[in-house]
Amino acid sequence: MTSIPKIIAEPLNKDIFSEFGEVIHSPPEGVREFFNERLENTRTGARVDLSLATIKPVDKLPLHATVMERHPFSSQTFLPLKASRYFVVVAPDSDDGGPNLAGVRAFVAERDQGITYRRGVWHHGMTVLDETAVMAVLMWCDGSSGDEEFLDIDTPFEVMLPPDMANRPKQTDS
């Protein structure tokens, strides 16, 4: 019996995530920060798509990952409107065009962190940890199969919280 690879998530920060996309933080009071240069779309016929997603937290950990996805022509941005922690799981491309599962990275995003996946970055679906989240999602779509690509992976893996984050109490708004 083959053991399932285990990935320990690490805290999300802009430097370690820069290979895969951008981390978005609220700017200081009185400052307006623009993120337009970080957004990507390579299809002239695609329209901007802004949606809201309500995402229930996972029932148990570790997360058992069996599917990866990517958006070949568009970046994808998640901005938490109501959230606690969530996993951000990414993988670089392999030589065959699929995800390089040996290079999977997992991060724990906090309630005040949004993310933009670069165009074509393999990632796991949004996984919320502590409480139901509401996310604003921005990407470009043209209604074709090129909007998103899902891939069942041959070698599932598990994502775990680091021990110092595993038993942290849920965050709630005051």
Buried (B, 14 or more C-beta within 10 A) or exposed (E): EEEEBEBEBBBBEEEEBEEBBBBBEEEEEEEEEEBEEEBBBEBEEBEEBEEEEEBEBBEEBBBEBEEBBBBBBBBBBBBBEEBBBBBBBBBBBEEEEBBEBEEBBBBBBBBEBBBBBBBBBBBBEBBBBBBEBBBBBBBBBBEEEBBBBEBEBEEEBBBBBEEEBEEEEEEEEE
